Amino acid sequence: MKNLNLPISYLKGVTANRASLLLQELQIRTCADLLTLFPYRYIDKTRFYKISQLENNNSEVQIIGKITRIKTVKQQRGSRLVATFIDERGSIELVWFKGVRWIKEVLKVDVPYVVYGKLNSYNNSFSIPHPEMDLFSDYKKKLQTAMQPVYPSTEMLTNKGISNKIIRTIVQHLFLQMDSNIEESLSPSCIAEFGLMSKSEALLNVHFPKSQEKLAQAQYRLKFEELFFIQLQLLRKKLIRKSKIKGYVFDKVGTYFTTFYNNYLPFDLTNAQKRVLKEIRKDVGSHAHMNRLLQGDVGSGKTIVALLSILLALDNGFQAALIAPTEILATQHYNAITELLAKMEVNVALLTGSVKAKRRKEIHRDLEDGTLHLLIGTHALLEDKVVFKNLGIAIIDEQHRFGVAQRSKMWKKNALPPHVLVMTATPIPRTLAMSVYGDLDISVIDELPPGRKEVKTVHRFDSNRLGVFKFLKDEIAKGRQVYIVYPLIQESAAMDYKDLMDGYESIARDFPVPDYQISIVHGKMKPADKEYEMQRFVKGETQIMVATTVIEVGVNVPNASVMVIESAERFGLSQLHQLRGRVGRGADQSYCILLTDFALSSDAKTRLKTMVATSDGFKIAEVDLKLRGPGNLMGTKQSGVLNLKIADLVKDTSILVTARNAAIAVLQDDANLSKPKNSALLKSYTQIQKTSGLWANIS
């Protein structure tokens, strides 16, 4: 068989029913799919034991010997089959409780067998229930000799009798039916430079390893290849974008930028902000199209950088858009930016779902005739009705909350695509940034503005609640304000966590009126009610804000100095980090109190310990990546991005870096992969581009 795109039904042992089940359960349609169904662990059968060497340790063992006697033993329910199995040094019983009749028919007496199974011990005698058995003559013919692969499976496959042994046998048939070596996909120079196994040998050894050493070499080769082609696609996409997709040129630093910078900038920029601004100016000053990811912790000053970029667009005769994922955050940006630009003649508007029809029409009109300079809003900005006269830059905040299709709508608003600056306060670990955003240029604001004090974080159990409340009263007495955040809105029978309304009532008892005023905000409230409660807190009319995670992004109250997170074990690390970022915005010392029950999972303990130990968002993101894996962290499982077959972004960081550097070197030498030495690379690359389609629009 030379064509690996043939359906698996061409293989020996694959009936139409089996083929259908393997497609349904493991998405295996072709022989190529089967070839990349990689084992997730291996049973090491490198050692054969003598029966006299067996120990009572409940381990899996492998022995060679003969059956001397077979008997059926009646039981209360049905019967069991017992075979006496001997080698030259002892004897053991093999036992079957199911399939007694047909097993009895196939067993052969006085013929050498290889037996493998889990050892049971009773009254100092050993037995192996339901052992795996191969005639010694068959065993010697098989591909695997020492280590046996264990493949991913599902309950349905097991119930339908498609065991690991059957999948293993089908994979064996695939290797035996393949006529020739598998085509190489990497260039000879790449294989030589990194000391890689050939693809053909790697695939054989990953399924049927000859030794631990060969398995390690095979896995390295296949992981390298998978990560290399991901990087090659991302880097080529970036090259094409920079060379072919033209962007508007902002070559002038004019009145808007200089007036604001010299007269209205509320604080001196940090060195990190200056560096990032320089990177942005370099991008928009050339003919290339900017596609930049701006990472910065909560409170690091991303909004000022975004505003200065917007003013640069205005100086060059262009309009700007700022899109946020929620109405609260869009309104927050609008309020902050209009306040900063209050003394300048910049026309700014807010467009969200709750803007009335009459105001909408005005916004649409002003956008089209160019009198509106900056439009801030939610997904409402992406509607076809929203037409700009000349959109020069689009700022997208918390970009992981926007889908690819939504983001691509921004491109269609102009003849040339606007420059794109994507901002996130969710720090992205380096490996993920390289893999998910490898085609974007990345900027990082890695220092907080001067005068910011680190938020002190402590973990307290429910039993310390009275002490926590006393601390809150002391802070409120100093004129400070407090957030108390809950994970749930309605009581759930399955979860024994304090829900918001219960919490609100108990807080109202401990903090009675008229001494204390309390705001309450949650996702089920009408936007106007939510905004009213928020504003009461912002103005200092209430000292305590009881809320769900709606306040995770978009509330800026410098006077709020304490964040209490109820049932903190219920929150993920990035959520805890974002919530903590709501305090520490003023000059006063701020605090974050993580309240939990005593019963905590080991993951919850790790999360809480991490929060107490560090406020570095990137360190927190690395721990989060280890706990949750890349799919959950970035939502990439749902979007199909990074559907890795063998590599692991957490464990294989060093391979990823090597593969990325290798891809950079290849493209620097041969951007179009047109040199003869890269013919195998080009063929594989073209094939991946056709079949995956995953990488077309990540950014």
VOGU-3710 file (C-alpha; in Angstrom, 3 decimals, decimal comma):
1> mknlnlpisy> 0,000/0,000/0,000  1,514/3,286/-1,102  -1,460/5,590/-0,590  -1,958/6,413/3,092  -5,134/8,358/2,270  -7,010/5,112/1,653  -9,791/4,349/4,170  -8,801/2,064/7,076  -11,320/-0,504/5,789  -8,527/-1,516/3,330
11> lkgvtanras> -6,605/-2,975/6,271  -6,840/-6,577/7,384  -9,118/-6,971/10,409  -11,079/-3,720/9,847  -14,728/-4,514/9,125  -17,166/-1,808/8,003  -18,580/-1,743/11,540  -15,125/-1,306/13,112  -14,220/1,411/10,601  -17,435/3,277/11,439
21> lllqelqirt> -16,782/3,036/15,209  -13,150/4,180/14,897  -14,290/7,185/12,843  -17,055/8,054/15,289  -14,992/7,648/18,463  -11,404/8,562/17,475  -11,914/10,471/14,173  -9,844/7,868/12,308  -10,884/7,710/8,663  -7,701/6,984/6,697
31> cadlltlfpy> -4,516/4,977/7,148  -2,685/8,295/7,666  -5,035/9,065/10,592  -4,258/5,665/12,094  -0,532/6,254/11,694  -0,844/9,377/13,873  -2,951/7,727/16,568  0,019/7,784/18,910  0,169/5,554/22,012  -0,126/7,528/25,265
41> ryidktrfyk> 1,802/4,972/27,333  3,727/1,715/26,945  3,774/-1,571/28,783  7,411/-2,552/29,165  7,780/-6,218/28,265  11,546/-6,216/28,166  11,759/-8,794/30,965  10,647/-12,415/31,162  10,228/-13,843/34,672  10,631/-17,388/35,880
51> isqlennnse> 7,648/-18,521/37,931  9,953/-19,110/40,941  11,045/-15,401/40,799  7,519/-13,970/41,152  6,915/-11,655/44,125  3,671/-10,781/45,882  3,591/-7,144/44,664  0,489/-7,029/42,433  2,613/-6,178/39,374  2,225/-7,055/35,688
61> vqiigkitri> 4,526/-9,891/34,626  5,496/-11,842/31,513  6,381/-15,548/31,533  7,053/-18,341/29,011  5,808/-21,874/29,589  3,224/-24,552/28,738  -0,301/-25,447/29,830  -0,351/-28,953/31,351  -3,980/-29,184/32,484  -7,299/-27,373/31,902
71> ktvkqqrgsr> -10,359/-27,730/34,152  -13,764/-26,080/34,579  -14,744/-25,291/38,179  -18,436/-24,820/39,062  -19,279/-21,642/41,015  -22,440/-20,197/42,585  -23,012/-18,332/39,334  -21,739/-20,126/36,234  -18,216/-21,538/36,214  -14,578/-20,507/35,880
81> lvatfiderg> -11,836/-21,961/33,724  -8,499/-22,805/35,364  -5,348/-23,796/33,445  -2,157/-25,038/35,155  0,809/-23,271/33,544  4,402/-24,401/34,142  7,966/-23,491/33,271  11,123/-25,374/34,259  11,071/-23,859/37,772  7,466/-23,764/38,964
91> sielvwfkgv> 3,751/-23,599/38,229  0,970/-20,981/38,313  -2,757/-20,910/37,572  -4,315/-18,980/34,689  -7,959/-18,144/35,412  -10,923/-17,005/33,269  -14,342/-15,985/34,589  -15,824/-14,875/31,258  -15,922/-16,502/27,808  -15,126/-19,852/29,440
101> rwikevlkvd> -16,489/-22,037/26,623  -14,709/-20,440/23,662  -11,422/-19,910/25,560  -11,397/-23,613/26,489  -11,759/-24,495/22,800  -8,745/-22,443/21,647  -6,263/-23,269/24,436  -3,552/-25,795/23,507  -1,861/-28,149/25,947  1,943/-28,762/25,907
111> vpyvvygkln> 2,608/-25,945/23,411  4,893/-22,983/24,370  3,008/-19,754/25,166  4,015/-16,217/26,129  1,687/-15,119/28,946  1,289/-11,556/30,227  -0,968/-10,255/32,987  -1,475/-8,884/36,477  -0,332/-11,152/39,267  -2,766/-12,185/42,000
121> synnsfsiph> -1,695/-13,925/45,197  -3,880/-16,063/47,481  -2,635/-18,431/50,241  0,955/-18,128/48,954  0,014/-19,349/45,474  -0,088/-17,148/42,361  -2,624/-16,786/39,580  -3,115/-14,500/36,564  -6,764/-13,721/35,763  -7,659/-13,182/32,077
131> pemdlfsdyk> -4,041/-13,147/30,838  -2,920/-11,936/27,406  -1,631/-15,021/25,572  0,346/-15,562/22,373  1,675/-18,814/20,997  5,450/-18,463/21,239  5,740/-19,155/17,475  3,329/-16,229/16,725  4,994/-13,926/19,261  8,356/-14,195/17,470
141> kklqtamqpv> 6,771/-13,089/14,151  5,181/-9,932/15,596  6,507/-6,396/15,117  6,726/-5,514/18,757  9,386/-7,271/20,754  9,661/-5,459/24,054  7,425/-2,487/24,717  3,736/-2,648/24,001  1,790/0,464/22,988  -1,411/1,471/24,791
151> ypstemltnk> -3,671/3,567/22,527  -6,295/6,194/23,364  -9,732/4,603/23,541  -13,306/5,257/24,621  -15,934/3,445/26,634  -17,926/2,781/23,458  -14,957/1,062/21,734  -14,320/-1,105/24,808  -18,007/-2,061/25,056  -18,064/-3,007/21,369
161> gisnkiirti> -15,066/-5,307/21,822  -12,449/-3,089/20,142  -9,774/-3,576/22,777  -6,261/-2,136/22,885  -5,010/-5,475/21,550  -7,286/-5,182/18,492  -6,194/-1,583/17,763  -2,565/-2,694/18,160  -3,124/-5,552/15,713  -4,737/-3,204/13,152
171> vqhlflqmds> -1,735/-0,829/13,427  0,569/-3,846/12,920  -1,310/-4,763/9,753  -0,881/-1,191/8,526  2,913/-1,419/8,894  3,006/-4,884/7,310  0,856/-3,758/4,353  2,854/-0,595/3,623  4,974/-1,289/0,527  7,707/1,238/1,050
181> nieeslspsc> 9,209/3,641/3,500  7,151/6,647/4,507  8,077/9,766/2,573  10,437/12,118/4,426  8,928/15,510/5,282  11,982/17,373/6,598  15,025/18,491/4,614  18,240/16,400/4,798  20,106/19,368/6,337  17,472/19,705/9,087
191> iaefglmsks> 17,673/15,976/9,901  21,463/16,111/9,999  21,702/19,350/12,002  19,373/18,170/14,776  20,405/14,493/14,711  16,858/13,342/13,940  15,670/9,827/13,216  14,141/9,307/9,750  10,357/9,741/9,658  9,844/6,128/8,671
201> eallnvhfpk> 11,933/4,801/11,566  10,354/7,277/14,015  6,800/6,172/13,173  7,704/2,494/13,507  9,449/3,076/16,852  6,731/5,256/18,314  4,206/2,445/17,746  6,490/-0,551/18,317  9,637/0,622/20,124  12,679/-1,621/20,029
211> sqeklaqaqy> 13,937/-0,018/23,274  13,418/2,924/25,635  16,209/4,779/23,829  14,645/4,270/20,371  11,265/5,396/21,737  12,762/8,634/23,103  14,443/9,362/19,735  11,202/8,629/17,842  9,106/10,880/20,096  11,627/13,734/19,823
221> rlkfeelffi> 11,622/13,513/16,018  7,809/13,531/15,746  7,346/16,313/18,318  9,986/18,417/16,565  8,252/17,939/13,206  4,796/18,813/14,538  6,016/21,999/16,233  8,300/22,899/13,315  5,445/22,935/10,783  3,214/24,983/13,109
231> qlqllrkkli> 6,000/27,565/13,422  6,737/27,460/9,688  3,089/28,279/8,919  2,904/31,109/11,457  6,225/32,652/10,445  5,460/32,427/6,712  2,092/34,040/7,340  3,850/36,886/9,132  6,360/37,263/6,256  3,588/37,346/3,649
241> rkskikgyvf> 1,587/39,853/5,681  4,604/42,127/6,068  5,643/41,953/2,428  2,286/41,779/0,620  -0,405/43,335/2,828  0,114/47,061/2,748  -0,941/49,252/5,650  -1,655/52,944/5,979  1,420/55,037/6,728  1,284/57,242/9,837
251> dkvgtyfttf> 4,404/59,263/9,121  3,377/62,428/10,965  3,499/63,101/14,702  1,140/66,082/14,817  -0,938/68,339/17,054  -3,182/65,686/18,647  -0,270/63,527/19,825  2,080/66,315/20,934  -0,639/68,402/22,670  -1,773/65,423/24,713
261> ynnylpfdlt> 1,763/64,188/25,411  3,027/67,572/26,545  -0,035/68,901/28,378  -2,486/66,201/29,417  -0,551/62,996/30,031  -1,509/62,220/33,663  1,849/60,661/34,574  5,288/60,054/33,087  5,398/56,969/30,876  7,384/54,013/32,206
271> naqkrvlkei> 10,353/52,789/30,169  8,283/49,756/29,143  5,471/51,988/27,817  8,003/54,115/25,889  9,569/50,983/24,379  6,179/49,619/23,259  5,157/52,996/21,804  8,402/53,059/19,807  7,619/49,556/18,443  4,107/50,674/17,423
281> rkdvgshahm> 5,407/53,868/15,776  7,927/51,827/13,799  5,125/49,518/12,580  2,684/52,237/11,526  5,430/54,425/10,078  6,336/51,846/7,424  4,144/50,617/4,562  3,604/47,305/6,366  0,363/46,397/8,087  0,626/46,320/11,904
291> nrllqgdvgs> -0,679/43,228/13,669  0,668/43,539/17,208  -0,244/41,844/20,483  0,222/44,067/23,536  0,541/42,118/26,782  0,548/43,857/30,108  -0,619/43,041/33,592  -3,718/44,653/35,066  -2,847/48,302/35,777  0,350/48,385/33,689
301> gktivallsi> -0,918/51,266/31,525  -1,988/49,619/28,249  -4,859/52,112/27,778  -2,507/55,118/27,627  -0,375/53,353/24,997  -3,554/52,576/23,023  -4,723/56,212/23,301  -1,375/57,570/22,067  -1,572/55,151/19,094  -5,106/56,437/18,378
311> llaldngfqa> -3,904/60,078/18,461  -1,160/59,149/15,985  -3,881/57,882/13,587  -5,861/61,108/14,063  -2,747/63,193/13,283  -2,532/61,413/9,941  -6,165/62,013/9,010  -7,571/58,619/10,044  -10,321/57,427/12,368  -9,867/54,868/15,159
321> aliapteila> -11,942/52,147/16,831  -11,611/50,547/20,256  -13,537/47,306/20,789  -14,111/45,697/24,203  -15,814/42,367/25,002  -18,420/43,714/27,467  -20,576/46,800/27,792  -19,066/47,504/31,230  -15,530/47,494/29,863  -16,470/49,544/26,765
331> tqhynaitel> -18,150/52,145/29,015  -15,104/52,137/31,307  -12,811/52,857/28,331  -15,174/55,557/27,060  -15,325/57,325/30,442  -11,542/57,113/30,976  -10,657/58,328/27,465  -13,226/61,179/27,328  -11,900/62,390/30,689  -8,295/62,299/29,419
341> lakmevnval> -9,277/64,145/26,204  -11,706/66,574/27,898  -9,678/69,664/26,959  -8,941/68,559/23,393  -11,169/68,739/20,334  -11,512/65,019/19,733  -14,957/63,661/18,895  -15,454/60,353/20,773  -18,632/58,209/20,791  -19,771/55,042/22,567
351> ltgsvkakrr> -21,697/52,344/20,678  -23,106/49,372/22,605  -26,236/47,256/22,453  -28,118/49,592/24,772  -27,539/52,780/22,724  -30,922/54,135/21,525  -31,813/54,123/17,802  -31,744/57,934/17,458  -28,195/58,166/18,906  -27,127/55,227/16,724
361> keihrdledg> -28,172/57,086/13,562  -26,146/60,124/14,647  -23,076/57,920/15,260  -23,444/56,217/11,852  -23,764/59,614/10,120  -20,759/61,162/11,920  -18,649/58,075/11,232  -19,356/58,155/7,510  -18,674/61,866/7,071  -15,498/61,663/9,183
371> tlhlligtha> -16,529/64,092/11,945  -16,374/61,258/14,493  -12,720/60,575/15,306  -12,888/57,642/17,711  -15,630/55,044/18,180  -15,504/52,918/21,339  -17,842/49,967/21,780  -18,627/46,276/21,925  -19,396/43,742/19,167  -21,918/46,354/17,951
381> lledkvvfkn> -18,984/48,007/16,103  -18,624/44,929/13,908  -22,115/45,193/12,394  -22,266/45,846/8,636  -24,236/49,075/9,259  -21,193/50,587/11,017  -19,239/52,230/8,181  -16,131/54,365/8,755  -14,935/57,078/6,385  -11,298/55,985/6,823
391> lgiaiideqh> -10,531/53,622/9,698  -6,778/53,680/10,338  -6,376/51,647/13,534  -8,465/49,132/15,453  -7,632/48,420/19,102  -9,079/45,131/20,360  -9,153/44,663/24,131  -9,090/41,216/25,782  -8,859/39,703/22,321  -9,311/36,042/23,335
401> rfgvaqrskm> -13,000/36,809/23,864  -13,507/37,642/20,179  -13,857/34,921/17,555  -11,820/34,876/14,324  -14,893/35,641/12,179  -15,724/38,667/14,316  -12,187/40,036/14,146  -12,009/39,592/10,361  -15,049/41,908/10,013  -12,816/44,837/11,010
411> wkknalpphv> -10,721/44,194/7,922  -13,669/44,659/5,605  -14,420/48,182/6,807  -11,772/49,702/4,474  -9,977/49,337/1,168  -6,760/48,675/3,088  -6,970/46,810/6,392  -6,580/49,051/9,456  -3,587/48,570/11,730  -4,528/46,177/14,523
421> lvmtatpipr> -3,379/46,427/18,135  -4,635/43,554/20,252  -4,440/44,103/24,042  -4,645/41,518/26,798  -4,294/41,699/30,576  -4,202/37,903/30,666  -0,476/37,174/30,552  0,273/34,486/27,986  3,087/32,016/28,692  5,938/32,224/26,201
431> tlamsvygdl> 5,248/28,825/24,645  1,605/29,685/23,988  2,454/33,136/22,679  4,873/31,499/20,208  2,308/28,948/19,117  -1,040/30,706/19,165  0,176/34,212/18,338  3,372/33,308/16,500  2,323/35,370/13,477  1,792/38,548/15,504
441> disvidelpp> 4,507/40,882/16,687  4,456/40,830/20,475  5,022/43,752/22,852  5,104/43,438/26,629  4,625/46,147/29,267  6,536/44,487/32,086  6,629/47,230/34,727  3,929/48,970/36,745  3,640/52,786/36,899  5,657/54,381/39,736
451> grkevktvhr> 3,916/54,684/43,106  1,944/51,454/42,636  2,284/49,207/45,702  2,066/45,421/45,371  -1,265/44,038/46,596  -0,769/41,956/49,768  -2,524/38,604/49,283  -3,539/36,196/52,060  -5,481/32,928/52,215  -8,011/32,559/55,045
461> fdsnrlgvfk> -10,448/29,763/55,906  -14,157/30,344/56,596  -13,452/29,926/60,314  -11,496/33,230/60,170  -14,497/35,148/58,792  -15,008/37,283/61,949  -11,374/38,377/61,845  -11,719/39,210/58,123  -14,858/41,293/58,762  -13,097/43,202/61,567
471> flkdeiakgr> -10,257/43,992/59,134  -12,797/45,258/56,553  -14,390/47,551/59,158  -10,953/48,954/60,037  -10,219/49,689/56,349  -13,651/51,293/55,819  -13,021/53,445/58,932  -9,901/54,768/57,131  -12,175/55,851/54,262  -11,406/52,896/51,980
481> qvyivypliq> -13,831/50,746/49,951  -14,162/46,965/49,640  -15,115/44,417/46,947  -16,608/41,049/47,966  -16,871/38,645/45,008  -18,887/35,413/44,790  -18,696/32,624/42,206  -22,434/31,879/41,895  -25,639/33,886/41,514  -28,166/31,227/42,478
491> esaamdykdl> -27,792/28,469/44,997  -26,842/25,186/43,366  -27,805/21,952/45,090  -24,657/20,280/43,792  -22,326/22,953/45,093  -22,103/23,895/48,717  -20,803/27,431/48,078  -22,161/30,614/49,545  -24,179/32,178/46,800  -24,425/35,872/46,173
501> mdgyesiard> -27,805/36,556/47,754  -27,014/34,600/50,931  -23,698/36,398/51,109  -25,348/39,774/50,597  -27,789/39,130/53,449  -25,081/38,022/55,897  -22,884/41,026/54,975  -25,879/43,359/55,430  -26,273/41,936/58,964  -22,600/42,452/59,827
511> fpvpdyqisi> -22,399/45,868/58,129  -25,781/47,448/59,020  -27,206/50,720/57,708  -26,864/53,623/58,331  -23,191/53,000/59,262  -22,511/51,136/56,008  -23,947/51,265/52,480  -23,711/48,249/50,151  -23,938/47,991/46,335  -24,817/44,697/44,627
521> vhgkmkpadk> -23,961/43,835/40,995  -24,458/40,610/39,035  -24,894/39,422/35,457  -28,688/39,070/35,583  -29,292/42,764/36,296  -30,390/45,206/33,583  -27,453/47,285/32,244  -28,987/50,505/33,628  -29,371/49,027/37,141  -25,861/47,636/37,008
531> eyemqrfvkg> -24,471/50,997/35,917  -26,413/52,793/38,694  -24,934/50,494/41,379  -21,447/50,778/39,878  -21,668/54,562/39,866  -22,756/54,656/43,521  -19,590/52,708/44,366  -17,376/54,818/42,072  -18,670/58,016/43,710  -18,016/56,589/47,190
541> etqimvattv> -21,711/56,540/48,151  -21,358/52,846/49,059  -18,404/51,336/50,920  -18,924/47,697/49,915  -19,531/46,225/46,447  -20,951/42,687/46,572  -20,638/41,190/43,099  -20,114/38,217/40,848  -17,239/38,202/38,338  -18,892/40,927/36,221
551> ievgvnvpna> -16,391/43,226/37,934  -13,457/41,106/36,727  -12,761/43,659/34,004  -13,800/47,220/33,681  -14,121/48,774/37,116  -11,535/51,309/38,148  -11,970/52,649/41,680  -8,619/53,875/43,073  -10,148/54,190/46,575  -11,069/50,464/46,717
561> svmviesaer> -8,270/48,847/48,729  -9,595/45,374/49,640  -10,722/42,501/47,414  -12,353/39,581/49,254  -12,894/36,511/47,036  -15,433/34,090/48,522  -15,019/30,360/47,706  -11,733/31,298/46,029  -11,099/27,603/45,274  -13,892/27,861/42,668
571> fglsqlhqlr> -11,955/30,348/40,511  -9,218/29,699/37,982  -5,814/31,335/38,414  -6,230/33,923/35,665  -9,635/34,931/37,094  -8,163/35,305/40,595  -5,326/37,386/39,142  -7,752/39,603/37,174  -9,957/40,116/40,242  -6,973/41,045/42,386
581> grvgrgadqs> -6,097/43,645/39,742  -9,271/45,588/40,605  -7,519/46,865/43,764  -4,096/48,474/44,156  -5,002/51,281/41,729  -4,470/54,102/44,223  -1,538/55,139/46,410  -2,772/53,211/49,498  -1,669/49,693/50,465  -4,210/47,224/49,071
591> ycilltdfal> -5,151/43,698/50,097  -6,617/40,573/48,497  -8,195/38,002/50,839  -8,871/34,511/49,460  -11,606/32,870/51,575  -12,095/29,103/51,246  -13,507/26,012/52,863  -11,073/23,562/54,569  -11,588/20,787/51,982  -9,361/21,724/49,025
601> ssdaktrlkt> -8,143/19,718/46,015  -4,405/19,665/45,345  -4,929/21,912/42,271  -6,872/24,430/44,388  -4,068/24,441/46,974  -1,523/25,106/44,198  -3,617/27,986/42,830  -4,013/29,629/46,242  -0,341/29,151/47,129  0,665/30,723/43,782
611> mvatsdgfki> -1,591/33,748/44,345  -0,130/34,352/47,820  3,454/33,873/46,603  3,533/36,140/43,523  1,776/38,978/41,746  3,772/38,421/38,535  1,145/37,661/35,890  3,583/35,711/33,715  4,619/33,395/36,575  0,935/32,878/37,361
621> aevdlklrgp> 0,214/32,095/33,696  2,985/29,466/33,625  1,466/27,694/36,668  -1,995/27,967/35,061  -0,655/26,385/31,867  0,750/23,447/33,844  -2,520/22,961/35,739  -4,981/23,392/32,889  -3,069/22,653/29,705  -2,985/24,864/26,595
631> gnlmgtkqsg> -6,433/23,955/25,306  -8,316/25,193/28,338  -6,066/28,170/28,944  -6,570/29,788/25,561  -9,866/28,260/24,525  -7,882/26,603/21,719  -9,581/23,230/22,235  -12,881/24,708/21,127  -11,386/26,654/18,236  -9,382/23,750/16,820
641> vlnlkiadlv> -6,088/25,597/17,169  -3,191/23,577/18,566  -4,880/20,237/18,148  -1,503/18,612/18,796  -1,093/14,896/18,128  2,094/14,194/20,085  3,780/17,397/21,300  2,881/18,991/24,632  3,393/22,742/25,063  3,948/22,400/28,801
651> kdtsilvtar> 6,532/19,624/28,698  8,128/20,283/25,312  9,106/23,945/25,647  12,732/23,332/24,677  11,698/21,373/21,544  9,332/24,230/20,600  12,109/26,828/20,891  14,456/24,645/18,814  11,763/24,037/16,184  10,903/27,759/15,970
661> naaiavlqdd> 14,571/28,716/15,550  14,938/26,043/12,871  11,883/27,415/11,012  13,256/30,981/11,242  16,609/29,814/9,798  14,902/27,984/6,909  12,773/31,023/5,957  15,689/33,459/6,236  17,581/31,312/3,737  14,608/30,434/1,478
671> anlskpknsa> 11,406/32,406/2,152  9,392/30,593/-0,551  10,840/27,110/0,148  11,738/27,008/-3,539  15,306/25,671/-3,292  15,759/21,987/-4,281  17,018/21,086/-0,788  13,633/22,173/0,634  11,464/20,190/-1,800  10,323/17,720/0,905
681> llksytqiqk> 9,531/20,645/3,221  7,515/22,430/0,536  5,524/19,297/-0,275  4,637/18,667/3,385  3,919/22,349/4,000  1,532/22,542/1,016  -0,244/19,383/2,143  -0,685/20,711/5,706  -2,002/24,040/4,375  -4,615/22,166/2,322
691> tsglwanis> -5,787/19,819/5,033  -5,570/21,742/8,274  -6,919/25,162/7,440  -6,547/25,862/11,165  -3,945/28,518/10,871  -5,518/30,666/8,202  -6,967/33,280/10,516  -5,642/32,896/14,023  -4,906/36,548/14,445
//
